[in-house]
């Protein structure tokens, strides 16, 4: 005969079953949490690997896209020299002026050699302007300095003096053009003495020793200051900025619509020549 469980025994058994069920639920919950933690850890590792890969790719892409001065003797340097020769080779130069002194139209270009927007103009619309108007003796271009992009005033002055010293030998525009063609990343501190000497050594026919000596001439420092004052007098606070007019007459501000399309420049020059 099966013994009859008392109410107390039943209650005790129920409590044991309930406790067992609770322990089982806790164990299951803990196991589930452990699995989730494992998955989250694995996911975290995967995400970290992906992030690292993205950073590496971004840095690599940034390194490729950022502009750095070409190494001396590199193919990039040779390409820059060829492009500059093609643009201004054979065009008369005197000091900061490119073109014939007798040209009926004067075009003034205020620039900062480290300005990337000036580079857009110098490599964009300017070669076509030189080809169409300067080579034909109708336009003379004056390059003047206005500090906007160079982060250090002393560096700005030094690089412009280096350009003016090249102008003492009728080579300033070679220095200016090569600087823009080989311009480094803005605010990267790429403009060093070595960089400027490297540009000078690329200029065809430049007497390097004389150029080094001429850079000590105080008149160039005065010229840089005078250029800045002339720009301030016109209310210019950005580069590139332009003035245009008949040679020997009053020059007026020129507002450009594009730095890569010469159409607006051509129209202004044509208007002056007809007038």
C-alpha positions in Angstrom: 0.0 0.0 0.0 1.5 3.4 -1.1 2.1 5.7 1.8 0.0 8.8 1.8 2.1 12.1 1.7 1.2 14.5 4.4 0.4 18.1 3.6 3.8 19.1 5.1 5.7 16.6 2.9 3.8 17.8 -0.2 4.6 21.4 0.6 8.3 20.5 1.2 8.4 18.7 -2.2 6.7 21.6 -3.9 9.3 23.9 -2.5 12.1 21.7 -3.7 10.6 21.5 -7.1 10.1 25.2 -7.2 13.7 25.8 -6.1 14.9 23.4 -8.7 12.9 25.2 -11.3 14.3 28.5 -10.2 17.9 27.2 -10.3 17.3 25.8 -13.7 15.9 29.1 -14.9 18.9 30.9 -13.4 21.3 28.4 -15.0 19.5 28.8 -18.4 19.6 32.6 -18.0 23.3 32.6 -17.1 24.1 30.3 -20.0 22.1 32.6 -22.3 24.0 35.6 -20.9 27.3 33.9 -21.4 26.5 33.1 -25.0 25.4 36.7 -25.6 28.6 38.0 -24.0 30.6 35.7 -26.2 28.8 36.9 -29.3 29.2 40.5 -28.2 32.9 39.9 -27.7 33.2 38.3 -31.1 31.2 41.1 -32.6 33.4 43.7 -30.9 36.5 42.0 -32.3 35.0 42.0 -35.8 34.0 45.7 -35.5 37.5 46.6 -34.2 39.1 44.8 -37.1 36.8 46.6 -39.6 37.4 50.0 -38.0 41.2 49.5 -38.1 40.9 48.4 -41.7 38.9 51.5 -42.5 41.4 53.8 -40.8 44.3 52.2 -42.6 42.5 52.5 -46.0 41.5 56.1 -45.2 45.1 57.0 -44.2 46.4 55.3 -47.4 43.8 57.1 -49.5 44.6 60.4 -47.7 48.3 59.9 -48.4 47.6 59.4 -52.0 45.2 62.3 -52.4 47.2 64.8 -50.3 49.5 66.9 -52.3 53.2 66.7 -51.4 56.1 68.3 -53.3 57.7 65.8 -55.7 61.1 64.4 -54.9 64.0 65.9 -56.7 64.7 64.1 -59.9 61.3 62.3 -59.9 59.0 61.9 -62.8 56.5 64.3 -61.2 59.2 67.0 -61.0 60.1 66.4 -64.6 56.4 66.7 -65.6 56.2 70.0 -63.7 59.3 71.4 -65.4 57.9 70.4 -68.8 54.5 72.0 -68.1 56.1 75.3 -66.9 58.4 75.4 -69.9 55.4 74.9 -72.2 53.5 77.7 -70.5 56.1 80.5 -70.2 59.2 79.3 -72.2 60.3 82.1 -74.5 58.0 84.7 -73.0 59.9 87.9 -72.0 60.3 88.4 -68.2 61.5 91.4 -66.2 61.3 91.4 -62.4 57.7 90.4 -61.5 56.4 91.0 -65.0 55.7 88.4 -67.6 55.2 89.7 -71.1 56.3 92.6 -73.3 56.8 95.9 -71.5 55.0 97.5 -74.4 51.8 95.4 -74.1 48.7 97.6 -74.2 46.9 95.8 -71.3 48.2 95.2 -67.8 46.8 92.4 -65.7 47.8 92.3 -62.0 47.7 89.0 -60.2 47.8 89.1 -56.4 48.6 85.7 -55.0 50.1 83.7 -52.1 52.4 80.9 -53.3 50.9 78.5 -50.8 47.3 79.3 -51.8 45.6 76.2 -53.3 43.0 78.4 -55.0 45.8 80.3 -56.7 47.1 77.0 -57.9 43.7 76.3 -59.5 44.0 79.5 -61.5 47.7 79.1 -62.3 47.1 75.6 -63.7 43.6 76.4 -65.0 42.8 79.6 -66.9 46.3 81.2 -66.7 48.1 79.1 -69.3 45.4 79.8 -71.9 45.6 83.6 -71.1 49.4 83.5 -71.5 49.1 81.6 -74.8 46.4 83.8 -76.3 47.3 87.3 -75.0 50.8 87.4 -73.4 52.7 85.5 -76.2 51.0 87.8 -78.8 52.4 90.9 -76.9 48.9 92.3 -76.0 49.0 91.6 -72.2 51.6 91.9 -69.6 51.0 90.2 -66.2 52.4 91.5 -62.9 52.6 89.0 -60.0 52.3 90.6 -56.6 52.3 89.0 -53.1 49.4 89.0 -50.7 49.6 86.8 -47.6 46.5 84.7 -47.1 47.3 81.0 -47.1 50.8 80.9 -45.7 50.6 80.1 -42.0 53.9 81.8 -41.0 54.5 85.5 -42.0 58.3 84.9 -42.1 57.9 81.9 -44.4 55.6 83.9 -46.6 58.1 86.7 -46.9 61.0 84.3 -47.4 59.3 82.4 -50.3 58.3 85.7 -52.0 61.8 87.1 -51.6 63.1 83.9 -53.2 60.8 84.5 -56.2 61.8 88.2 -56.5 65.5 87.2 -56.3 64.9 84.8 -59.3 63.3 87.8 -61.0 66.6 89.6 -60.7 67.8 87.2 -63.4 64.5 87.4 -65.4 63.3 84.1 -63.9 60.7 85.0 -61.3 57.8 83.5 -63.2 59.7 80.2 -63.4 59.9 80.1 -59.6 56.3 81.1 -59.2 55.0 78.6 -61.7 57.1 75.7 -60.4 56.0 76.6 -56.8 52.3 76.2 -57.8 52.9 73.1 -59.8 54.8 71.5 -57.0 52.7 73.0 -54.2 52.4 70.8 -51.1 49.5 70.3 -48.7 48.3 73.5 -47.1 49.5 74.1 -43.5 51.8 71.0 -43.7 55.0 73.1 -43.2 56.4 71.9 -46.5 58.0 75.2 -47.4 61.5 74.8 -46.1 64.9 76.2 -47.3 65.5 72.9 -49.0 62.2 73.1 -50.8 62.9 76.6 -52.1 66.4 75.7 -53.2 65.0 72.7 -54.9 62.7 74.9 -57.0 65.6 77.3 -57.8 67.7 74.4 -59.1 65.0 73.4 -61.5 64.9 76.8 -63.2 66.7 76.7 -66.6 69.7 79.0 -66.8 69.4 80.3 -63.2 72.7 81.3 -61.6 72.1 79.5 -58.2 74.9 81.2 -56.3 73.8 84.7 -57.5 70.2 83.8 -56.5 71.3 82.8 -53.0 73.2 86.1 -52.6 70.4 88.2 -54.1 67.9 87.0 -51.5 69.7 89.1 -49.0 68.8 92.3 -50.8 66.6 94.4 -48.5 64.7 95.9 -51.4 62.8 92.6 -51.8 61.4 92.7 -48.3 60.2 96.3 -49.0 58.6 95.1 -52.2 56.7 92.3 -50.4 55.4 95.0 -47.9 54.5 97.3 -50.8 52.5 94.5 -52.5 50.6 93.9 -49.3 49.8 97.6 -48.9 48.6 97.9 -52.5 46.3 94.9 -52.0 44.9 96.5 -48.8 44.3 99.8 -50.6 42.1 97.9 -53.0 40.3 96.1 -50.3 41.6 92.7 -51.3 41.6 90.2 -48.5 41.7 86.9 -50.4 43.8 85.3 -53.2 43.8 85.2 -56.0 42.7 88.8 -56.6 43.0 90.7 -59.9 43.2 94.1 -61.4 43.2 95.0 -65.1 43.4 98.1 -67.3 45.3 99.8 -70.0 49.1 100.0 -69.4 50.0 103.3 -67.8 46.4 104.0 -67.0 44.1 103.4 -64.1 43.6 99.7 -63.2 40.3 98.4 -61.9 39.3 95.3 -59.9 38.4 92.3 -62.0 35.7 90.0 -60.6 36.2 86.5 -62.0 33.5 83.9 -62.5 35.8 81.0 -63.0 39.5 80.3 -62.3 39.7 77.4 -64.7 37.7 78.8 -67.7 39.4 81.8 -69.3 36.3 83.2 -70.9 35.7 86.0 -68.4 39.3 87.1 -68.6 39.3 87.0 -72.4 36.2 89.2 -72.5 37.7 91.8 -70.2 40.9 91.9 -72.2 39.1 92.1 -75.5 37.0 95.0 -74.2 40.1 96.9 -73.2 41.8 96.3 -76.5 38.7 97.5 -78.5 38.3 100.5 -76.2 
